[in-house]
Amino acid sequence: MTDDDPPGDPPPDIDDILSLLEAGIREAHRKVENGRVRDAENEKVRIKWIRALAYSAGQYRQLLRDKELEELNDRIEELEEQQQRP
């Protein structure tokens, strides 16, 4: 959620955030692979894109793991409820 979002709008859900991260990862990868390096300054920019790519990939992995754990927790709760029913 940003300052530009209208008040009362719900925050983005985990799937929306994963989609944004996927797009960011693709763009960072494109910049790393296809960036033109002609001097030391451009190489510094490429290194920053590599760092952004690595950070985004780590955040994506962590968020995906959190989503999977949440889904597993929901399934466990559902199974426990089914066991308690006569």
C-alpha positions in Angstrom: 0.0 0.0 0.0 1.4 3.4 -0.9 0.5 7.0 -0.1 -1.2 7.3 -3.5 -3.7 4.5 -2.7 -7.2 5.8 -1.8 -8.1 5.4 1.8 -10.1 2.3 2.6 -8.6 0.2 -0.2 -7.5 -3.1 1.1 -3.8 -3.8 0.9 -2.7 -6.0 -2.0 -2.9 -9.7 -1.3 0.0 -12.1 -1.4 -0.7 -13.1 -5.1 -0.6 -9.5 -6.2 2.7 -9.0 -4.4 4.1 -12.2 -5.9 3.1 -10.9 -9.4 4.8 -7.6 -8.8 8.0 -9.4 -7.7 7.9 -11.6 -10.7 7.7 -8.6 -13.0 10.5 -6.9 -11.1 12.7 -10.0 -11.3 12.1 -10.3 -15.0 13.1 -6.7 -15.6 16.2 -6.9 -13.4 17.2 -10.1 -15.2 16.7 -8.4 -18.5 18.9 -5.4 -17.4 21.6 -7.7 -16.2 21.6 -9.8 -19.3 21.2 -7.1 -21.9 22.7 -4.0 -20.3 25.4 -2.3 -22.3 28.6 -2.0 -20.4 31.0 0.4 -21.9 32.7 1.9 -18.9 33.2 1.5 -15.2 30.1 3.6 -14.3 27.9 1.3 -16.4 29.4 -1.7 -14.7 28.4 -0.2 -11.3 24.9 0.1 -12.5 24.9 -3.5 -13.7 26.1 -4.6 -10.2 23.2 -2.7 -8.7 20.8 -4.5 -11.0 22.4 -7.8 -10.0 21.9 -6.9 -6.3 18.3 -5.9 -7.0 17.7 -9.2 -8.8 19.2 -11.3 -6.0 17.2 -9.4 -3.3 14.0 -9.7 -5.3 14.5 -13.4 -5.8 15.1 -13.9 -2.1 12.0 -11.9 -1.2 9.9 -13.8 -3.7 11.2 -17.2 -2.4 10.4 -16.1 1.2 6.9 -14.8 0.4 6.1 -17.9 -1.6 7.2 -20.1 1.3 5.1 -18.1 3.7 2.1 -18.5 1.3 2.7 -22.3 1.2 2.9 -22.5 5.0 -0.3 -20.5 5.4 -2.1 -22.9 2.9 -0.7 -25.9 4.8 -1.9 -24.5 8.1 -5.4 -23.9 6.6 -5.4 -27.6 5.4 -4.3 -28.8 8.9 -7.1 -26.8 10.6 -9.6 -28.1 8.1 -8.5 -31.7 8.7 -8.6 -31.2 12.5 -12.2 -29.9 12.2 -13.2 -32.9 10.1 -11.8 -35.2 12.8 -13.8 -33.6 15.5 -17.1 -34.0 13.6 -19.1 -37.1 14.4 
